Amino acid sequence: MTVLSAPPASRPRSAARIALGAVLAFAGVSHLTFAREDFQAQVPGWVPLGEDPVVLLSGLVEIGLGGALIAFGRGRIGVGLLVAAFFVAVFPGNIAQYLDHADAFGLDTDRKRLVRLFFQPLLVAWALWSTAAWRDRPR
């Protein structure tokens, strides 16, 4: 058995799932508190809601998804797919931050903002692998 083919409840997958849940929950709390302004820099101008409501809503979603990852049971496939979809859904914000040259989170150069874009697919993969959602999805 390899790490890639490990069962959903294996130690590596469980540790990765719990770690991702903690990261999401922490990010969600930071949306609502100390990093609120930085997150507002990522909201694209074309989003019909204001920056602050988007940041608050996405923070609440992140807290919920993080908690679901930590406490999931039978719904692990759905949770994994939802978390992956969330990371895809917020990716335009990362692109907007790059295109608008918006400084936030220490990303104060176009190069840093560009490099960050390549980490989003890793978050999607982390969500799918840690829950075995892609492997065990209904076909």
N, C-alpha and C positions, 0 to 999 in steps of 0.2 A: 504494500500500500504506500502510495506517495502522498505528499501534502496536498497535491492537486486533486487526488481522488479520495481524500479522507471523508469519512461520514460526517453529516451535518453536526453531530454532537461531539466530534473529536476535539481534543484540547486545542489544536492550532486554530480550527475554525471558530470554536467558542471564544477563545481569547481575542481573535480578530474581530468577531462580531461585537463583543462587549466593549472592546477598545473603540470601535467605530461609533457605537452607541454613546459612549462617554464623550467622544469628540463632538458628536452632533449635539448632545445635550448642552455641553459647555458653549459651543458656538451659538446655540439658541439663546442661552442666558446672556451671552455677550451682545447679541442683537438688541436685547431689551435693556441693557445697562451700559457698560463702559465702552463698547465698540460701536454703538449705535450710529454715530456720525461717519465712521469709516465704512460701515455697511451701506449707508445712504449714498456714498460715492459710487457704488456698484449698480445702483438702480438705473436702468436705461431711461432716457428721456421719453421714449415712446410708450412706456408703461402707463396705462390710463389712471392709475391711482397715484397719489403722492408718494414721495420717497419714504416718509416716515411710516405710513400705514403698511407699505410693502415690507419694510424692514421688520416691523413688529409682527406682522402675519407670518413672514418666513421664519422668524425666531421661534414663534409658537409651534410652527410645523416641525422645525428642527428638534425642539424639545420633545415633541410627541414621537417623532421617528426614532430619536435616540433612546427614549424610554422603551419603545416597542422592540428595538433591537436587543436591548438588555434583557427584557422580560418575555420575549416571544416564546411561543410554544408551537402549536400546530400551524400557526399562520406565518411561519418563517419564510416561505416562498413569496407570499404576498408582500410581506414587510421588505424583504430583500429587493423585490422588483420595484416597490414604491420608493425606497431609498435611492435606488439607481435612477429611477425616473426623476426624482427630486434633483439629483445632481445634474442631470441633463437639463432640467427646466431652469436651473439657476445659472447655467453656463453662459447665456447671453449677457448676464450681468458682468461676468468676468471679461467677456469680449468688449462690452461697452466701456469698462474701466480702462482697457488697453487702448481702444480707439479714441476715447475722450481724454486720454493722458491724465486720468484722475489719480492723485496720490492718496493711498490709504493702505493701512497695514504694513507700512514700510516699503511698499511698492512705489518707489519714487522715480523710477526710470522706465522707459518703454521696454527695455530688455528684461527687467525683473517682471513686469506685467506680462510679457510674452511667455517667459519661462513658466509662469504660473498656469497659463492656459493648458500646458501639457500635463499638469497634475490632475486635472478634472477627470480624464479617462481612468486614472488610477483609482480615484474615489469610486467611480462606477464599478470597476473590477473588484475593489475591496468589498463593496456591498453585495455584489453577486456571488463572489467566492465565499465570503464568511457565512452566508446563509445557505449556500448551495442552491440558490434560487434558480440560476441559469441551468445547472445540471439537472435539477429535479422538476423543472417547470412542466406544466401540462403540454403535451404535444398534440 
